[in-house]
Every structure is written in C-alpha cells, then in structure tokens.
Amino acid sequence: MTHKGSRVSIGTAVTAMAAIAAMGAARAQHMPSEFVVSGEAAAAALDSGGINLDTAKAIGRVCARLAEERGVAVSVYVLDNDGNHVYVHRMDGQVWTNVATAEMKARTAHGLRAPSKSLMNQATRNQAVEWREMELGLFSNAGGLPIIVDDRMIGAIGVGGSAPRLAEGWSDEICAHEAMAEVIGPQQPLLEDLPRQRPAEQLPTAQFRAEAPPEATLSSEFVVSGAAAARLFDANQISAAAAVAVTDGCRAWIEGQGGTASIYVIDNTGLAVHAERMDGQHSHAMETALLKAETALRGRGPTSSREAGAHNNPGGYPRSVTLFGFYSVAGGVPVVVDNQIIGSVGVSGTDGHDEACAVAGLEAAFGDRATVPVY
C-alpha cells in the first residue's frame, strides 16, 4: 500500500510540475521573448519570466559605455525576477563599496518593485526611515531600478561607483535608466531628486592618493593599470577586459559542448569583477561558482584538489568546510598569469565539466601564459 501510495504521489507531483510549466509558458506568451528566458532554457529553470543573459549583458554594456564616455567608472549588477544574479560587471578602478552598493541598490529596487531613489527621497524627508529600512536590508540611495517589460518585472539593475553630476545629466541612476531605454525601449520618467540636508559646518576631508600608478608585472591587457591602478594601490588585479575574456572563453567552450554554465571571476582580493549566468541555469549554480572562485583564491589552488582531498582523506573534510569555509568541489581555478596571481574563476552548472570550462576560459584569455591544473 505504501509503495502504491508513493507512485500516486509521484504522479501527482509530475502533473503539478507540468501544470506549472504550462502556466509559465502561457505567461511568457504575453512578454517579448527576446528579453526573458524562454524555450528549453525556461523549461530547465522552471521559470519563463526572468531577464535573459543577452538582455542583462546588453544593459550592462551600454551603462559601462555611457560611463566611459563620461570619463567615470561604475559597477553594475543585474538580478532576475527572483533576485538572483544574472550579470555582474565592475569597471577598472572600482573599490569594494562601489561594488557592494551596486548590488544593494539592485536588491532594494527588486524588493520594493520601485526605484531605490523612492526610499532615498523618503529618508531625505524623514531620516528615521533610513534606519528602519536598513534593518530590512534596504539601501536608501539612488541607482537601483526595476526592469519592467509590458507591466511585468523581469529583473532589477543596480549601478554604483560614480558621483552624481545632476546638473550635467549624470548619475548612477541615469546610467541605468538610459541603458534600459536603449536596450528595451522607453522607460518611465525618473523620480524627482530631492536636495539632501547637510550640516552648515563641513569637516575637512582627507586626501589619500597615490602619487603615481604602482608598477605592474604584467601587461595592461591583463591587469588594471593607470589611474585605476593608482586608485586601487594595486597593479596586479585582473582587468575587467581580461575577466570578460575568461568568461567569453568558458562560455564559448561549454556552448560547443551543447551545455550552459554559471561563471564568476573575482580579483586578487576576492571582489567581483565579472559574472554571467547563462539561460537555464539555476540560481544556486551562480552561488557555487562564486564559492569556488573564493576557495581557489584563498587556497591558491584548484578546488578539484580539495575535492580529491576530501575523498582521499575524509577526516579532513569537515575541518576544511567548517573552519576555513572552503567549497571543496571542482570548478574553481586561480587566475595565475606569468606566475603572478591576479584573480580567480569559478564555474558551476556544466554537469561535470566545470573545471574544463574554467581552463578553457583561462587559455582563451591568456594562452600558455596561464597556469592550469595538470594531472
């Protein structure tokens, strides 16, 4: 009887899953498919309402181009309709706070289903609002916008890292707004910018700058250079262009295998530089890709070695995970070029080819100058 009941439960579950997929397909028919995950990828993810990688990437690239035209740098986070990472890009010279606030703005816009500036304006009128909303993890600053197509939110974008010059028509929010208008089409007008109250007596702000860019051991095609390196006090961080090249190489390789991947590239301090989640990938793949990149960076070696170590010496596995926070699954490889570590890459979701995809990305970007795992 129990066995028979189990079969009924499984059949019911399958029917329910089919119904959910059908509902998702019906919903997708009312939304332009060029902007959202569709087809087999939507079926794999059981979600047809989230922004696809092509759209997220296009918006991010336009925003980066607009920033470059203004002579500034920005960090961009694009989330899907469930609040998961789809696309991340950090231009050279951006520091931790720039990257962190970009994600916070995106999450605030996603949670509110409204521009993050709406919360900033409330806090401007009543400072107690900001304290209250911080307890909810919301960020009272402009730069986050929901991504809406045909009255449906398909994701959210957050831009951080550049000082607003409203009189000149520039801010993080304007960057996001203009990028979405160029890629998706006309957007709703931005909210009013309320003047923020500041003390009449301003304290002096310390200047802390490098007199010249630090010396690099690698070519500027691979690492941050010039004024960006001077701002970071580091000339051995992987550049945004090189991180994109690693991602492109991995993505091209896995597409050649008929698969998809989630790819995360971080710098030599562990800060996000570039990340992409291909359509059909589940959100946890992006999370584990980051964990692999972080583990490879901290351990200064491929995570496949830790996976093998967990098998060869299972007694050490709990210690490695619990005390050190390592993620002992293959797919993370340090980015070492000409014997210099400049970052790390993590890949997940390829059904057994994570490390091979990471290596393909490294070889595409750096050729035989990259150090790769050898067995």
N, C-alpha and C positions, 0 to 999 in steps of 0.2 A: 504493500500500500504506500509505503514511504517513497519507494522508487517511482511508482506511478505518479504520485503527487509531485515529485521533483520534475518529472517530464512535463507535467501540466504547467508548472511554474516557469520552466524554461521556455515553453511555447508561448506563454503569455508575455514573457519578457521580450521575446523576439518580435511578437506582434506589436508590442508597445514601442519598441525601437523603430520598427518600420513606420509606425504612425508618426513618430517624432520626425523621422527623416522626411516623410511626405509633407508634413506641416512646414518643415524648413524649406523644402523645395517650392511649396506654394508661396511662402512668404518671399522667397528670393525672386519670384517672377515679377514682383512689384518693385524691384530695385534694379537699376542698371548693373548687369553682371560684370562690367569692366572695373567696377570699384570694389566689389566684395568677393570673398572666397566662393567659388562655385564649382559645379560639376563633381568629379571624383574627389577633389580635394575637400569640398564641403561635406561629402559623404563620409570621408575618412575622419574629419574633425567633428562630425555631427553638429555642424553649425554653418549656416549659409548667410549669416547676417554680419560677419566681421569684415573689416577692411582687409583687402588682399595686399600681398607684399609689393606688387608693382605700384599700386596707388600710394602706399605708405612711403615707398622709396622715392617716388616722383615728388611727393610733397616735401620730403626731407631734402632732396637735392635742390629743389627750387629755393627753399629757405636758405640753404647754405650758399647758393649762388647770389641771392639778394644780399646776404650778409657780406660776402666777399666784395660785392660791388660798392658797399658802404665802407669798406675797409675795417670791418669788425669780424669777430668770430662768435659762433653760437654753438650750443648743444641742442640736439633735437631728440625727443622721444615720441614715438607713435605707438599707441596702445590699440588693441582691438575692442570690440563692443563688450567684452568681458573684463577688460582692464589688464590684459596680458601683453607683454612686449611683442611687437611685430618688427619694429625698425628702430635702431638707435644709431646716432652719428654725432661724434664730437669733433669739432674742428680743432686744428692745432692751436695750442696756447691756452686752452680752456682748463680751469682748475676744478677741484672736487666740488666746490659749491655751485659752480655753473652747471655741472652735470646733474648733481643731486636736485637742484631746484627745477631743472627742466622736467625731470620725472615727477616731482611733486606737483608741478603745475598741471601736467597731463592727468595725473590721478585725481586732482581736485576737479578739473573740468569733467572728467569721467564720472566722478561721484555725484557732482551737482547737476550734471546734464546741462551745464551752463558755463559761460566763460569764468575763469578763475578771477578775472577782474571784478565780477559781481560781488565776490566775497571781499576783495580789497576795498571796494567802494563802501561796503557796509562797515568794515573796520576803520575806514577813514572817518566815517560819521560817528562811530562808537567803538573805541579801542577794545572794549571788553569783548566784542565779537571775535577779535583775533585770538584772544586767549582761549575762548570757548571752542573755537573751531580747530585750534591746534591740538586740543585733546582728542579730536576726531581724526587727526592726521591730515587735515586740510591746510592748504597753503594760501595765505591771503596776499597774492601778488599776481599781476597781470602776466600773460604769456601762455596760458592754457585755454584751449578751445575744444568744444566737442566737434567731431567731424560728422556732419549730418547730410544725408542724401535722401531726397524725397520724404522728408519729415521723419526719417529713421536715423538714429545714431549708430554709425558703423565703427566708431572709434573715437579717440581723442588725441590731441597733439599738445606737447609742452615744449616751449622754447625758452632757453635760459642763456645767460652769459654776456649779454651786451647791455650797456647803459642806455636808457631811453633818451631819445632826442626828438621829443614830440613835435617841436616847432619845425623840425626838418622832415617830419613824416616817418620817423623810425622808432621802433621798439621791438622787443621780442614778440609781442602780440601781433604787431603789424606784419612782422616777418611770417608768422604762421598764417595769418589771415590772407595775405597776398599770395602765399604759396598755394593755399587751398583754392583760392579763386582761379589761379592759373591752371591747376590740375583738374579740379572738379567742376568749377563754374562759379557764378556769382554767389557771394556769401551775405549773410545778414550783417547790417552795419554794426560796427563795434560800439561798445558802451562808452559813455562819457568818461573822460579822465578827470577825476576829482583831485584838486590840489591837496597834497598831504601836509599836515601841520608839522612844523619843525621848531625847535627852540630858537628864540631870538639870538641867544649867545651860542655860537658854534665852537666846539673844541677843535684844535688843530689836528689834522690827520697826518700820521707819519708816512713819509715816502720810503718805500723799500724796494729798490730796483737794482738789477744787475747793471754794471757799467757797460758790459758788452756780452754778447751771447757766449755761453760756455763752449768749450772745444768739444767737437764730436769725433768719434772714432769711425763713424760710418757716413756714407753719402747722404745728402739731404733728401734723396728719393726714398730713403728708408726710414729716416728719423725726423722728428720735429727740429726745425732749425730757425736761425734768425731771431727776430723779435719774439716769436712764440716760444723758442727755447729759452730766451732770456727771461721771459715771464715765469717759466716753469723752473728756472735754475737747473735745467736738465737737458742735455743734448743727445740723450740715448733712449728717448721714448719713441716707440713706433709711431710713425706719422699716420694721419687719417688716410692719406692716399695708399700707403702700404697696407693698412688694415683692410681697406676696401679691396685691394688686390688679392689678399689672402682669402677673403670671403668669396670674391668672384671665382677664384680658382677652385675652391672647395665646392661651390655651388655648381660650377660647370662640370666638375668631375662626377658629382652624385647624379646630376641630370643625365649624364652619359650612361650611368648605371640604371637609369629608369626610376630613381628614387628622389627623396627630398631630405632636407636637413635643417636643423637649427644651429646657427653658427654665432659664436661670441668671441670677439677679440678685445683684449684688455692691454693696458700699457704695463710698464715695468713696476708700477706702484699698485696695480690691481684695479685701476679706474677704467671704466668702459670707454672704448674708442669707436667700435663699430659692431653692430649686431643685426642679424636678419633671421627671421623665422619664415621659412618657405610655406606656401599654402598647403594645408592639410596636416601640418604638424600640430601636435597637442602642446598646450602651454607648458607642461612640465618639462618638455624637451628643451625649451629655452632656458628654464631654470637650471637644469642639469648641465647644459652647455656652459653656463657661467660658472657653476661649481667646479667643473672640470678645468676650465681655464685658470681659476683661482688656485686649485690644488696643484696644477702643473707649475704655476709661477712660484708658489711658496715652497714646493718640494724640489724645484729646479730639475724636474724630470717628467717624462710622460706618465700620465695616470695609468697607462697599461702596466707599468712596472708595479704600481701599488695593487692593481687588480691581481697580478700574478703573485705578489707577496701575500695577499690575503688568502690565496689558495695554498701557497707553499707553507705559510706559517699562520694558520687561522687564529692562533692565540694572540697575535699582534693586531688583528683587525679591529676589535673593539677599541683598543687604545688609540689606534690611528684615527678612527672616526670620532670618538668621544672627546679625546683630549686635544687633538690637533685640528679637528674639523675638516679632515681630508675626505674627498669624494673618490673612492677607490674603484672607478670604472673607466675603462679605456675611452679615449677621445680627447684628452687634454694634452697639449704639447707646448712647451715653452717656445717662444719665438727667439731663436738664437741665430744671429747672422754674423759671420766672420768672428765667431767665438764670443760675441757680445750679446747678452740678453737684453731685448728691447720690449718684450711683452709676452703674451701667451694667447693661445687659441684653444677654444673648447667646442666640440661638435657633438651633437646628440640627434637621435631620431632616425638614423640611417639603417637600422636593422642589421647591425653587425659591422658596419663599415666606418664607424665614427673616426677612428684614428687614421685610416687610409684617406678619408676626406680631408682631415686636417693636414696631413702630409702633402696631399695634392695641392692644397691651398698655399702651403709654405713654398713648395717647389715652383709653383706658378709665379709667386711674387718675388722670390729671391734666388731661384735656380739652385745651383750646387753650393751656394754660399750659406744656405740654411743647414743647421744641424737637425737631423731627423733620427727617429728610433731605428736601430739596427738589431736584428735578431740572429 
